[in-house]
Amino acid sequence: MKIKIQILILIILPALPAFSQFSGFPDITPRPPEPATLKPDIRIGNEPSSSRGYSYPGIRHPHHTDTYDYDSEILHRRNLINRKIIEEATAHIKERENAMKLARQLLDHGFPSWARERGTACFYSAFDELCGMLHDSLPMNLGRAIFITENAFLENTMNYNAFEASLQKRIDLCNWKLNELKKKTSDDFTKNAVLYSLMTDTFTVCLPGTEKQIIHYPVQYNLDDYRSEKNFTNHFITTLLATNRGQCHSMPLLYMILAERLGTEAYLSFAPHHSLVKIRGNNGEWYNLEITCRYILSDYHYMNHSFIKTEAIRSGLYLSVLDKKETLASIVALLGRYYLLKYGYDPFILKCAEEAKKYMKVPLDALILEANYETRLTMEVARLLNIPTPQAMREMCPEAYKHYEHMQEIYRKIDDTGYENIPPEVYDRWLKHIEQEKEKEKRHPRSPFIQIIK
């Protein structure tokens, strides 16, 4: 029996290797790693390194039917998050590219022009006419200069003939009074005295050829809107002519227009946030005509009550006289200011500032226009390029830093004129004075500015 068992074992043992090659059994023989197995072990988040117990999209595990649905929701949410991140990053890149493009346009060309906007042609036409007067290709006419400047703001809706007629009525009153006084028409001081009386006093004159008396009442200070905040046109000379109410901008300019029509010498002058008229007496002495409060004041009064620095007197900014071209140049700067308020910054602002600077000894208004333009441009470039400080600007964008330096240079020129903002306490005293004057006006209502008595 033992012999039979031994023979059976000897027969079976040689056949075992043959069974190991059968395709139904796994081959556990060690082999060199194939290229496919050299892939790095990449994991996303907390995903397991093995697929065991995890169902990938498209592979439904026979024992985990719920896992597939759950994991698909996770992948969908992750895809949405990733898509949002990509979209935000793309939008940010596009925004930065647009910002850099806008910054480049500002540095190369300045603010874009508003020239195609409705009404801008009125400003360009007024500028050309003002330049014609400055260049002596057109006759000097202060009344015309002021009219076209105000009319440009109102898009040429006013009537120039009506404006001229309104001026002529006042000139006629002055000439009739001069005839009554039998004064020489060449006497500048008398002409100024009559004109000053017309604007600051109850003015009575006989209508020539009749016994009728014409009474013209003095111009009134617009206490309700002296800063033109309720209605911007309240400081216009055309408004003063229509209502007999104005302030320290319109009153002196109306005086200057009428003086020019009468053929007498008068000069515009400035104090802090204020303007006045200067005339010369027969002996060469100067008089400061204060139309707003109906006084004749000395330079000493302004220096002690208007917060005027010595540098401002020395530079000629305040209390010095402007000749005719300087006065006209100040109107060019005013035109630029009106344009800015109506449309915004563009090359026309600089155009007005540059023209005004050519004719003014101390072109404060033109310098302020230019400084504001450069400040706005520099700050806009800094915002677009995300530049936090001037030092960073010099390193990140030297071209922008040149604009910053130019801005600082303009501010230095303004400081050199002696200009300084009025301190709050001085301004508060002025406001209290305005309130007191309002109360007086309530107790004594304003009369009509012209009346004919039979």
Sequence and secondary structure as in RCSB ss.txt:
>XXXX:A:sequence
MKIKIQILILIILPALPAFSQFSGFPDITPRPPEPATLKPDIRIGNEPSSSRGYSYPGIRHPHHTDTYDYDSEIL
HRRNLINRKIIEEATAHIKERENAMKLARQLLDHGFPSWARERGTACFYSAFDELCGMLHDSLPMNLGRAIFITE
NAFLENTMNYNAFEASLQKRIDLCNWKLNELKKKTSDDFTKNAVLYSLMTDTFTVCLPGTEKQIIHYPVQYNLDD
YRSEKNFTNHFITTLLATNRGQCHSMPLLYMILAERLGTEAYLSFAPHHSLVKIRGNNGEWYNLEITCRYILSDY
HYMNHSFIKTEAIRSGLYLSVLDKKETLASIVALLGRYYLLKYGYDPFILKCAEEAKKYMKVPLDALILEANYET
RLTMEVARLLNIPTPQAMREMCPEAYKHYEHMQEIYRKIDDTGYENIPPEVYDRWLKHIEQEKEKEKRHPRSPFI
QIIK
>XXXX:A:secstr
 HHHHHHHHHHHGGGHHHHHT TTS   S     GGGGS     TT  SS TT   TT   TT HHHHHHHHHHH
HHHHHHHHHHHHHHHHHHHHHHHHHHHHHHHHHH S   TTSTTHHHHHHHHHHHHHHHTTSS   HHHHHHHHH
HHHTTS S HHHHHHHHHHHHHHHHHHHHHHT  TT HHHHHHHHHHHHHS EEEE TTSS EEEE   EE SSS
TT SS GGGG HHHHHHHSEE TTHHHHHHHHHHHHHT   EEEEETTEEEEEEE TTS EEEEETTTTEEE HH
HHHHHTT  HHHHHHTSSS  B HHHHHHHHHHHHHHHHHHHT  SHHHHHHHHHHHTT SS HHHHHHHHHHHH
HHHHHHHHHTT  SHHHHHHH HHHHHHHHHHHHHHHHHHHTT     HHHHHHHHHHHHHHHHHHHHS    SE
EEE 
